[in-house]
Amino acid sequence: ERLYQPDIHGVEERKSGQAAIYYCLLNILKMYGIFVPHMTEYIYQDAFAKAEGIDCLHQNLWSVDGEDDEESIAFGEYVKDAISEVRKFKSENNISMKSEVESMKIVTPEKFKGAFDKTLGDIVACCHAKTVEFEIQ
């Protein structure tokens, strides 16, 4: 939603979403490159080569910014679980996924409260929740 409504969510949120999609698509191409090299190279040349500044997809190196960020992975699991619970509730009660829910409660450790605050707009847009409350574990 934030990609298509920058007037509501802001230009920075849109750029953030675009960067995430760019990163995901580029890395998906790298993964598929060993199986379908000609097709992935064609897509890379058309969509990524100019921005990446590397002539060939297969010359791209994997990003090695460090070890997996365990905190980010754990936070992602909490986000996934929160959204899954709302979807499960809607599914079990034959409610459209686009229908609003009055409120949702997210149970989270204190260390993730700040991260949830930063991603709250995306969670609300995904779940169509009017209000979100937090319960700190």
FIVEXMAR-48771 format. One record per residue (C-alpha): residue in three letters; residue number from 1; x, y negated, z negated. Coordinates in Angstrom, 3 decimals. Each point is the difference from the previous one (the first is absolute). Example, Ala and Ser with C-alpha at 12.3 -4.5 7.8 and 13.67 -1.06 7.14 Angstrom:
NODE  residu  num         x         y         z
NODE     Ala    1    12.300     4.500    -7.800
NODE     Ser    2     1.370    -3.440     0.660
END
This chain:
NODE  residu  num         x         y         z
NODE     Glu    1     0.000     0.000     0.000
NODE     Arg    2     2.778    -2.458    -0.835
NODE     Leu    3     1.419     0.394     3.506
NODE     Tyr    4    -3.163    -1.233     1.651
NODE     Gln    5    -1.111    -2.700    -2.426
NODE     Pro    6     2.978    -2.247    -0.787
NODE     Asp    7    -2.364    -2.894    -0.687
NODE     Ile    8    -1.343     1.974    -2.977
NODE     His    9     3.093     1.864    -1.193
NODE     Gly   10     2.716    -2.410     1.089
NODE     Val   11     2.704     0.030     2.637
NODE     Glu   12     2.603     1.486    -2.365
NODE     Glu   13    -2.248     2.979    -0.746
NODE     Arg   14    -0.475     0.526     3.715
NODE     Lys   15     3.758    -0.098     0.609
NODE     Ser   16     0.516     2.458    -2.840
NODE     Gly   17    -2.483     2.419     1.552
NODE     Gln   18     1.555    -0.385     3.425
NODE     Ala   19     3.465     0.695    -1.417
NODE     Ala   20    -1.262     3.152    -1.722
NODE     Ile   21    -1.597     1.280     3.207
NODE     Tyr   22     3.126    -0.840     2.028
NODE     Tyr   23     2.206     1.878    -2.470
NODE     Cys   24    -2.314     3.035    -0.034
NODE     Leu   25    -0.342     0.201     3.775
NODE     Leu   26     3.736    -0.359     0.590
NODE     Asn   27     0.788     2.757    -2.473
NODE     Ile   28    -2.696     2.273     1.415
NODE     Leu   29     1.657    -0.432     3.398
NODE     Lys   30     3.342     0.965    -1.524
NODE     Met   31    -1.523     3.141    -1.509
NODE     Tyr   32    -1.692     1.063     3.230
NODE     Gly   33     3.077    -0.891     2.045
NODE     Ile   34     1.538     3.431    -0.386
NODE     Phe   35    -3.138     1.699     1.320
NODE     Val   36    -1.039    -2.315     2.840
NODE     Pro   37     3.077    -2.122     0.741
NODE     His   38    -1.102    -1.427     3.354
NODE     Met   39    -3.404    -1.140    -1.209
NODE     Thr   40     1.304    -1.511    -3.240
NODE     Glu   41     2.770    -1.789     1.881
NODE     Tyr   42    -2.553    -1.458     2.407
NODE     Ile   43    -2.113    -1.315    -2.880
NODE     Tyr   44     3.090    -1.312    -1.783
NODE     Gln   45     1.172    -1.889     3.096
NODE     Asp   46    -3.431    -1.519     0.500
NODE     Ala   47    -0.748    -0.991    -3.586
NODE     Phe   48     3.133    -0.083    -2.156
NODE     Ala   49     3.291    -0.276     1.929
NODE     Lys   50     0.033    -3.782     0.320
NODE     Ala   51    -0.782    -0.603    -3.672
NODE     Glu   52     2.340     2.725    -1.241
NODE     Gly   53     2.904    -1.059     2.205
NODE     Ile   54     1.043     3.617     0.559
NODE     Asp   55    -0.118     1.409     3.517
NODE     Cys   56    -1.218     3.488    -0.838
NODE     Leu   57    -2.344     1.441    -2.614
NODE     His   58     2.398     2.856    -0.583
NODE     Gln   59     2.793    -2.417    -0.916
NODE     Asn   60    -2.110    -1.375    -2.849
NODE     Leu   61     1.143     1.056    -3.428
NODE     Trp   62    -2.321     0.860    -2.821
NODE     Ser   63    -0.206    -2.676    -2.627
NODE     Val   64     1.922     1.007    -3.104
NODE     Asp   65    -0.888    -2.747    -2.429
NODE     Gly   66     0.620     2.389    -2.860
NODE     Glu   67    -1.723     2.853    -1.681
NODE     Asp   68    -3.750     0.341     0.059
NODE     Asp   69    -1.537    -2.572    -2.267
NODE     Glu   70    -1.732     2.279    -2.498
NODE     Glu   71    -1.933    -2.916    -1.511
NODE     Ser   72    -1.459    -0.980     3.370
NODE     Ile   73    -0.898     3.591     0.793
NODE     Ala   74    -1.725     0.401    -3.376
NODE     Phe   75    -1.877    -3.282     0.493
NODE     Gly   76    -1.093     1.150     3.451
NODE     Glu   77    -1.459     3.133    -1.581
NODE     Tyr   78    -2.059    -2.141    -2.394
NODE     Val   79    -1.298    -2.107     2.904
NODE     Lys   80    -0.837     3.116     1.994
NODE     Asp   81    -1.816     1.539    -2.975
NODE     Ala   82    -2.012    -3.164    -0.684
NODE     Ile   83    -1.154    -0.287     3.610
NODE     Ser   84    -0.679     3.742     0.203
NODE     Glu   85    -2.257    -0.145    -3.054
NODE     Val   86    -2.130    -2.750     1.534
NODE     Arg   87    -0.215     1.877     3.304
NODE     Lys   88    -0.894     3.211    -1.829
NODE     Phe   89    -2.749    -1.803    -1.943
NODE     Lys   90    -1.431    -1.478     3.185
NODE     Ser   91     0.169     3.317     1.821
NODE     Glu   92    -1.652     1.980    -2.806
NODE     Asn   93    -2.794    -2.562    -0.250
NODE     Asn   94    -0.539    -0.349     3.766
NODE     Ile   95     1.056    -3.637    -0.062
NODE     Ser   96     1.561    -1.550     3.079
NODE     Met   97     3.722    -0.657    -0.358
NODE     Lys   98    -0.677    -3.603     1.033
NODE     Ser   99    -2.624    -0.531    -2.722
NODE     Glu  100     1.033    -2.144    -2.933
NODE     Val  101     0.440     1.458    -3.444
NODE     Glu  102    -0.743    -2.252    -2.944
NODE     Ser  103     3.235     0.735    -1.797
NODE     Met  104     2.885     2.387    -0.215
NODE     Lys  105     2.319     0.774    -2.864
NODE     Ile  106     3.664     0.757     0.548
NODE     Val  107     1.800     1.825    -2.786
NODE     Thr  108     3.700    -0.763     0.191
NODE     Pro  109     3.137    -0.200    -2.102
NODE     Glu  110     1.004    -3.519    -1.008
NODE     Lys  111     3.061     0.131     2.276
NODE     Phe  112    -2.223     0.122     3.120
NODE     Lys  113    -2.389    -2.817    -0.958
NODE     Gly  114     2.034    -2.637     1.842
NODE     Ala  115     0.243     2.141     3.124
NODE     Phe  116    -3.763     0.589    -0.065
NODE     Asp  117    -0.557    -3.756    -0.273
NODE     Lys  118     2.054    -0.491     3.178
NODE     Thr  119    -1.922     2.662     1.936
NODE     Leu  120    -3.436    -0.745    -1.436
NODE     Gly  121    -1.244    -1.658     3.193
NODE     Asp  122     0.774     3.097     2.055
NODE     Ile  123    -1.635     2.306    -2.537
NODE     Val  124    -3.151    -2.147    -0.138
NODE     Ala  125    -0.147    -0.119     3.809
NODE     Cys  126     0.457     3.762     0.245
NODE     Cys  127    -2.530     0.909    -2.693
NODE     His  128    -2.434    -2.896     0.533
NODE     Ala  129    -0.103    -0.604    -3.758
NODE     Lys  130    -1.523    -3.200    -1.365
NODE     Thr  131     2.068     0.107    -3.166
NODE     Val  132     3.007     1.963    -1.183
NODE     Glu  133     0.913     0.506    -3.619
NODE     Phe  134     3.144     1.553    -1.366
NODE     Glu  135     0.414     2.358    -2.899
NODE     Ile  136     3.574     0.139    -1.188
NODE     Gln  137     1.154     3.430    -1.166
END
